[in-house]
Amino acid sequence: MSKVFVRRGVDILMTAALLGLMAYMLTGQALHEWLGAVELVLFLLHHVLNGGWLRHIHTGRYTPFRVLQTALAALLLACMLGAMASGMVMSRYVFDFLPIQGGMVLAREVHMVCGYWGFILLSAHLGLHWGMVLGLVRKRAGITGRSPVRTAILRLLAAGIAGYGIFAFCKHQMANYLFLRSTFVFFDFEQPPAAFFSEHLAMMGLWTALGHYLSRAALAWTKGSVSGAERMEA
């Protein structure tokens, strides 16, 4: 089993666990905590598998794409650590053995902000590597060459998912939680679970698409700056 395959598998499991964590009202406290513990293990494993990138973070030239990638990774790390630490403070099952007293109000606010920002940042982080994901899918499916029709269909599908994601983002009042304008999460208990997950998948698709196109713009900027420097040297 290749290391790349293991890394992609860990990333997929992290994304699935995060989606489950967003459904706190559906899963309940105990399952939410166990999913958080699984996310913690996967998060640590992700960094072990990507140790080479971390060891060389202070070396080499910082291109626009590398700046974007590093900044996104740093913000995501901060959100994940904040969500996990605050989750341990509030834990009543998995980490209840820890001798932690007080700080519940602050922990709940930190958990909310870090959890929702982590959801967005992890989705955008996935978008940075979406080209690689598509490449692996094409390779597995035996697809070679380019097809304008296939490209147009996929772009229309992505636009539809992103549009649905914008609708879901507004419907769930995500901005209130991201900027702590509300300290309590509103949940529609009459909404079918399938609708809840489809809306959150659409929101993930929205931020994944944004991350993908930001990475393409950064790579194009990098190529343009390199070409300009080569012309100046010539």
C-alpha positions as a LaTeX table, in Angstrom:
\begin{tabular}{lrrr}
\hline
Residue & $x$ (\AA) & $y$ (\AA) & $z$ (\AA) \\
\hline
Met1 & 0.00 & 0.00 & 0.00 \\
Ser2 & 1.54 & 3.32 & $-1.10$ \\
Lys3 & 2.06 & 6.22 & 1.28 \\
Val4 & 0.05 & 8.49 & $-1.04$ \\
Phe5 & $-2.92$ & 6.11 & $-0.82$ \\
Val6 & $-2.71$ & 6.08 & 2.99 \\
Arg7 & $-2.50$ & 9.89 & 3.11 \\
Arg8 & $-5.55$ & 10.28 & 0.88 \\
Gly9 & $-7.42$ & 7.70 & 2.99 \\
Val10 & $-6.61$ & 9.59 & 6.20 \\
Asp11 & $-7.73$ & 12.87 & 4.60 \\
Ile12 & $-11.04$ & 11.33 & 3.49 \\
Leu13 & $-11.66$ & 9.91 & 6.97 \\
Met14 & $-10.82$ & 13.28 & 8.56 \\
Thr15 & $-13.32$ & 14.99 & 6.27 \\
Ala16 & $-16.02$ & 12.40 & 7.00 \\
Ala17 & $-15.42$ & 12.65 & 10.77 \\
Leu18 & $-15.63$ & 16.44 & 10.61 \\
Leu19 & $-18.93$ & 16.21 & 8.76 \\
Gly20 & $-20.19$ & 13.93 & 11.52 \\
Leu21 & $-18.99$ & 16.39 & 14.15 \\
Met22 & $-21.11$ & 19.13 & 12.57 \\
Ala23 & $-24.19$ & 16.98 & 13.24 \\
Tyr24 & $-23.90$ & 17.24 & 17.04 \\
Met25 & $-27.65$ & 17.54 & 17.51 \\
Leu26 & $-28.18$ & 14.34 & 15.53 \\
Thr27 & $-25.40$ & 12.25 & 17.07 \\
Gly28 & $-25.65$ & 13.31 & 20.70 \\
Gln29 & $-22.90$ & 14.19 & 23.17 \\
Ala30 & $-21.26$ & 10.77 & 23.57 \\
Leu31 & $-20.90$ & 9.98 & 19.86 \\
His32 & $-19.81$ & 13.57 & 19.20 \\
Glu33 & $-16.96$ & 13.16 & 21.67 \\
Trp34 & $-15.88$ & 9.82 & 20.21 \\
Leu35 & $-15.89$ & 11.33 & 16.71 \\
Gly36 & $-13.77$ & 14.17 & 18.11 \\
Ala37 & $-11.31$ & 11.65 & 19.55 \\
Val38 & $-11.13$ & 9.89 & 16.17 \\
Glu39 & $-10.56$ & 13.25 & 14.48 \\
Leu40 & $-7.72$ & 13.95 & 16.93 \\
Val41 & $-6.00$ & 10.63 & 16.10 \\
Leu42 & $-6.44$ & 11.16 & 12.35 \\
Phe43 & $-5.17$ & 14.74 & 12.68 \\
Leu44 & $-2.00$ & 13.56 & 14.42 \\
Leu45 & $-1.55$ & 10.76 & 11.87 \\
His46 & $-1.98$ & 13.28 & 9.05 \\
His47 & 0.93 & 15.33 & 10.41 \\
Val48 & 3.11 & 12.24 & 10.86 \\
Leu49 & 2.48 & 11.22 & 7.24 \\
Asn50 & 3.27 & 14.76 & 6.08 \\
Gly51 & 6.35 & 15.14 & 8.27 \\
Gly52 & 8.58 & 15.85 & 5.27 \\
Trp53 & 6.59 & 18.96 & 4.36 \\
Leu54 & 6.73 & 20.16 & 7.96 \\
Arg55 & 10.49 & 19.61 & 8.25 \\
His56 & 11.14 & 21.77 & 5.19 \\
Ile57 & 8.66 & 24.53 & 6.01 \\
His58 & 11.47 & 27.00 & 6.79 \\
Thr59 & 13.53 & 26.23 & 3.67 \\
Gly60 & 13.16 & 27.11 & 0.01 \\
Arg61 & 11.41 & 29.89 & $-1.85$ \\
Tyr62 & 7.92 & 30.95 & $-0.82$ \\
Thr63 & 5.84 & 31.20 & $-3.98$ \\
Pro64 & 2.26 & 32.60 & $-3.88$ \\
Phe65 & 0.92 & 29.03 & $-3.82$ \\
Arg66 & 3.22 & 28.03 & $-0.97$ \\
Val67 & 2.24 & 31.13 & 1.02 \\
Leu68 & $-1.44$ & 30.25 & 0.54 \\
Gln69 & $-0.84$ & 26.60 & 1.46 \\
Thr70 & 1.21 & 27.44 & 4.57 \\
Ala71 & $-1.18$ & 30.14 & 5.80 \\
Leu72 & $-4.16$ & 27.84 & 5.36 \\
Ala73 & $-2.37$ & 24.99 & 7.14 \\
Ala74 & $-1.40$ & 27.25 & 10.06 \\
Leu75 & $-4.95$ & 28.59 & 10.48 \\
Leu76 & $-6.38$ & 25.08 & 10.25 \\
Leu77 & $-3.89$ & 23.84 & 12.85 \\
Ala78 & $-4.92$ & 26.64 & 15.23 \\
Cys79 & $-8.62$ & 25.84 & 14.76 \\
Met80 & $-8.14$ & 22.10 & 15.22 \\
Leu81 & $-6.07$ & 22.55 & 18.38 \\
Gly82 & $-8.57$ & 25.08 & 19.74 \\
Ala83 & $-11.54$ & 22.81 & 19.03 \\
Met84 & $-9.83$ & 19.77 & 20.54 \\
Ala85 & $-8.57$ & 21.53 & 23.67 \\
Ser86 & $-11.94$ & 23.16 & 24.35 \\
Gly87 & $-13.67$ & 19.86 & 23.63 \\
Met88 & $-11.57$ & 18.17 & 26.30 \\
Val89 & $-12.57$ & 20.85 & 28.81 \\
Met90 & $-16.26$ & 20.22 & 28.11 \\
Ser91 & $-15.98$ & 16.42 & 27.81 \\
Arg92 & $-18.36$ & 14.29 & 29.86 \\
Tyr93 & $-17.43$ & 10.91 & 28.40 \\
Val94 & $-14.14$ & 10.35 & 26.53 \\
Phe95 & $-11.92$ & 12.83 & 28.44 \\
Asp96 & $-13.93$ & 13.02 & 31.64 \\
Phe97 & $-10.98$ & 11.54 & 33.54 \\
Leu98 & $-8.92$ & 14.70 & 33.00 \\
Pro99 & $-8.65$ & 16.89 & 36.13 \\
Ile100 & $-10.13$ & 19.97 & 34.48 \\
Gln101 & $-12.35$ & 22.35 & 36.46 \\
Gly102 & $-14.26$ & 25.42 & 35.29 \\
Gly103 & $-13.92$ & 27.46 & 32.11 \\
Met104 & $-17.00$ & 25.90 & 30.50 \\
Val105 & $-18.44$ & 29.13 & 29.08 \\
Leu106 & $-15.17$ & 30.16 & 27.43 \\
Ala107 & $-14.56$ & 26.61 & 26.23 \\
Arg108 & $-17.98$ & 26.46 & 24.57 \\
Glu109 & $-17.38$ & 29.73 & 22.71 \\
Val110 & $-13.89$ & 28.66 & 21.60 \\
His111 & $-15.25$ & 25.27 & 20.53 \\
Met112 & $-17.96$ & 26.87 & 18.41 \\
Val113 & $-15.68$ & 29.36 & 16.66 \\
Cys114 & $-12.87$ & 26.88 & 16.07 \\
Gly115 & $-15.26$ & 24.13 & 14.99 \\
Tyr116 & $-17.01$ & 26.21 & 12.32 \\
Trp117 & $-13.84$ & 27.86 & 11.04 \\
Gly118 & $-12.18$ & 24.43 & 11.00 \\
Phe119 & $-15.03$ & 23.12 & 8.85 \\
Ile120 & $-14.44$ & 25.87 & 6.29 \\
Leu121 & $-10.64$ & 25.75 & 6.39 \\
Leu122 & $-10.47$ & 21.95 & 6.06 \\
Ser123 & $-12.78$ & 22.15 & 3.05 \\
Ala124 & $-10.60$ & 24.87 & 1.48 \\
His125 & $-7.49$ & 22.82 & 2.29 \\
Leu126 & $-9.02$ & 19.91 & 0.40 \\
Gly127 & $-9.54$ & 22.29 & $-2.52$ \\
Leu128 & $-5.81$ & 23.02 & $-2.69$ \\
His129 & $-5.27$ & 19.37 & $-3.58$ \\
Trp130 & $-8.42$ & 18.86 & $-5.65$ \\
Gly131 & $-6.41$ & 18.68 & $-8.87$ \\
Met132 & $-4.50$ & 15.72 & $-7.42$ \\
Val133 & $-7.77$ & 14.08 & $-6.34$ \\
Leu134 & $-9.19$ & 14.46 & $-9.85$ \\
Gly135 & $-5.97$ & 13.08 & $-11.29$ \\
Leu136 & $-6.21$ & 9.97 & $-9.11$ \\
Val137 & $-9.87$ & 9.49 & $-10.09$ \\
Arg138 & $-9.03$ & 9.80 & $-13.80$ \\
Lys139 & $-6.19$ & 7.34 & $-13.40$ \\
Arg140 & $-8.38$ & 4.80 & $-11.57$ \\
Ala141 & $-11.14$ & 5.20 & $-14.15$ \\
Gly142 & $-8.71$ & 4.87 & $-17.05$ \\
Ile143 & $-9.63$ & 8.29 & $-18.45$ \\
Thr144 & $-7.01$ & 9.75 & $-20.77$ \\
Gly145 & $-7.04$ & 12.98 & $-22.72$ \\
Arg146 & $-9.30$ & 15.99 & $-22.33$ \\
Ser147 & $-12.97$ & 16.28 & $-23.17$ \\
Pro148 & $-14.56$ & 19.76 & $-23.48$ \\
Val149 & $-18.00$ & 18.22 & $-22.88$ \\
Arg150 & $-16.87$ & 16.42 & $-19.71$ \\
Thr151 & $-15.15$ & 19.57 & $-18.47$ \\
Ala152 & $-18.26$ & 21.68 & $-19.08$ \\
Ile153 & $-20.49$ & 19.17 & $-17.29$ \\
Leu154 & $-18.17$ & 19.00 & $-14.27$ \\
Arg155 & $-17.96$ & 22.79 & $-14.06$ \\
Leu156 & $-21.74$ & 23.12 & $-14.22$ \\
Leu157 & $-22.02$ & 20.49 & $-11.48$ \\
Ala158 & $-19.47$ & 22.34 & $-9.34$ \\
Ala159 & $-21.33$ & 25.63 & $-9.89$ \\
Gly160 & $-24.60$ & 23.99 & $-8.87$ \\
Ile161 & $-23.07$ & 22.53 & $-5.69$ \\
Ala162 & $-21.45$ & 25.88 & $-4.84$ \\
Gly163 & $-24.76$ & 27.68 & $-5.36$ \\
Tyr164 & $-26.52$ & 25.20 & $-3.08$ \\
Gly165 & $-23.68$ & 25.69 & $-0.60$ \\
Ile166 & $-24.26$ & 29.46 & $-0.56$ \\
Phe167 & $-27.97$ & 28.85 & 0.08 \\
Ala168 & $-27.16$ & 26.41 & 2.92 \\
Phe169 & $-24.56$ & 28.80 & 4.38 \\
Cys170 & $-27.18$ & 31.53 & 4.65 \\
Lys171 & $-29.93$ & 29.16 & 5.82 \\
His172 & $-27.82$ & 27.81 & 8.69 \\
Gln173 & $-26.66$ & 31.34 & 9.62 \\
Met174 & $-23.04$ & 30.20 & 9.60 \\
Ala175 & $-21.69$ & 33.76 & 9.76 \\
Asn176 & $-23.26$ & 34.17 & 13.21 \\
Tyr177 & $-21.22$ & 31.24 & 14.54 \\
Leu178 & $-18.01$ & 32.13 & 12.69 \\
Phe179 & $-17.95$ & 35.60 & 14.24 \\
Leu180 & $-19.62$ & 34.64 & 17.54 \\
Arg181 & $-22.65$ & 36.85 & 16.92 \\
Ser182 & $-24.59$ & 33.97 & 18.44 \\
Thr183 & $-23.33$ & 31.67 & 21.18 \\
Phe184 & $-26.03$ & 29.06 & 20.61 \\
Val185 & $-26.46$ & 26.93 & 17.50 \\
Phe186 & $-29.93$ & 26.86 & 15.99 \\
Phe187 & $-30.98$ & 23.39 & 14.83 \\
Asp188 & $-34.14$ & 22.48 & 12.95 \\
Phe189 & $-35.20$ & 19.14 & 14.45 \\
Glu190 & $-37.88$ & 18.78 & 11.76 \\
Gln191 & $-35.26$ & 18.72 & 9.01 \\
Pro192 & $-34.53$ & 15.17 & 7.75 \\
Pro193 & $-30.93$ & 14.02 & 8.41 \\
Ala194 & $-30.43$ & 13.50 & 4.65 \\
Ala195 & $-31.21$ & 17.18 & 4.05 \\
Phe196 & $-28.86$ & 18.26 & 6.84 \\
Phe197 & $-25.93$ & 16.27 & 5.46 \\
Ser198 & $-26.62$ & 17.27 & 1.84 \\
Glu199 & $-26.56$ & 20.95 & 2.83 \\
His200 & $-23.32$ & 20.57 & 4.77 \\
Leu201 & $-21.75$ & 18.59 & 1.92 \\
Ala202 & $-22.75$ & 21.43 & $-0.40$ \\
Met203 & $-21.09$ & 23.93 & 1.94 \\
Met204 & $-17.97$ & 21.77 & 1.90 \\
Gly205 & $-18.17$ & 21.76 & $-1.88$ \\
Leu206 & $-18.43$ & 25.55 & $-1.91$ \\
Trp207 & $-15.25$ & 26.05 & 0.13 \\
Thr208 & $-13.45$ & 23.23 & $-1.67$ \\
Ala209 & $-14.18$ & 24.93 & $-4.98$ \\
Leu210 & $-12.97$ & 28.27 & $-3.60$ \\
Gly211 & $-9.75$ & 26.66 & $-2.35$ \\
His212 & $-9.25$ & 24.95 & $-5.71$ \\
Tyr213 & $-9.61$ & 28.13 & $-7.75$ \\
Leu214 & $-7.50$ & 30.13 & $-5.30$ \\
Ser215 & $-4.75$ & 27.53 & $-5.69$ \\
Arg216 & $-5.02$ & 27.74 & $-9.49$ \\
Ala217 & $-4.73$ & 31.54 & $-9.31$ \\
Ala218 & $-1.72$ & 31.27 & $-7.00$ \\
Leu219 & $-0.02$ & 28.75 & $-9.31$ \\
Ala220 & $-0.68$ & 30.98 & $-12.33$ \\
Trp221 & 0.74 & 33.95 & $-10.41$ \\
Thr222 & 3.81 & 31.86 & $-9.55$ \\
Lys223 & 4.36 & 30.87 & $-13.18$ \\
Gly224 & 3.88 & 34.47 & $-14.29$ \\
Ser225 & 6.39 & 35.80 & $-11.76$ \\
Val226 & 8.94 & 33.13 & $-12.74$ \\
Ser227 & 8.51 & 33.85 & $-16.45$ \\
Gly228 & 8.88 & 37.58 & $-15.76$ \\
Ala229 & 12.10 & 37.01 & $-13.80$ \\
Glu230 & 13.48 & 34.82 & $-16.59$ \\
Arg231 & 12.75 & 37.55 & $-19.19$ \\
Met232 & 14.50 & 40.13 & $-17.02$ \\
Glu233 & 17.55 & 37.88 & $-16.66$ \\
Ala234 & 17.61 & 37.29 & $-20.42$ \\
\hline
\end{tabular}
